[in-house]
Amino acid sequence: MLAILHQVMGGILFLAGLVVLPLPIPFGLIMIVIGLALLAPYILPVQFLIRTIRRKNALINEKLIRWRNNLPPVIQKTIDKTHP
């Protein structure tokens, strides 16, 4: 049940983030990132995308590893599954 909720909320956040992305305030980007983080544990192409981003940008990867223990369990699961 929680997995379905994560997928629905992740999808809604991702789509809403795409809609608000052109606005001058970067809320759209934040919504897209949170939506992808919620979708990643369940959808393989999203995991591949996040893994590729982490592989290409060492700074993002280091920060995710450093902040892992302070984040909610679903985000921790995403960080673990997308480790390059």
N, C-alpha and C positions, 0 to 999 in steps of 0.2 A: 504494500500500500504506500509506504514511504517512497519507494523507488518511482512509482507512478507520479506521485506528487512532485518529486524532484524533476522528472522529465517534463511535466506540464509547466511547472514554474520556470524551468530553464528555457523551454521553448518560447514561452510568453516574454520573458526578459530579453531573450535574443532578438525576437522579432520587434519588440517595442524599442530596443536599442537601435536597431536599424532605422526605424522611423524617426527617432529623435537625433540620430547621428549628425545631420546637417546643422543643428542648432549651435550657436557659439559656445555654449557651456558644454563641457564634455560628458554630460550625463549618459549620452548614448553609448560611448565607449565603455563606461563603467558598467552599464547594464549588459552589454555584449559580453564582457569578461566574466561577470557573475553568471550569466546564462550558460556560457560555454563550460564554466567550472561545474555547474550543476548537471549538465548533459554528459560530460566526459566519462564518468564511471560506467555509463550505459551504452554509449554509441561509439563504435570503433573509429569511424572517420574523424570524430572530434578528438579522440585520444591521439590519433596520428598527427593532427594539426597542432595540438598543444605540444606534443613531443618534438615536432620539428621546430617550433618556435623556441622551445627550451634548448634544443641542440644548437641552434644558430646564435642565441643570445645568452652568453654565460652569466651576465649580470642578473637577468631575470631568473635564471635557474638557481643561482646562489641565494637570491632573496627569497624565493619560494622554499628552498631547503631551510633557510634560517628561520622563517616565520611559520613553518609547518605546524609546530606544536601549539601555536597560539590561535589557530584557525579551527572552524567547526569540523566535525568528523567527516562530513561529505566532501569538504575541500581537501582534507588530509588524504582521503581515499583517492581523489583526483591527482594530487601531487605524487602519490606513490605509484599510481598506474601509468603516469606519463613521464616517469623518470627516464631521461635519455640514455 
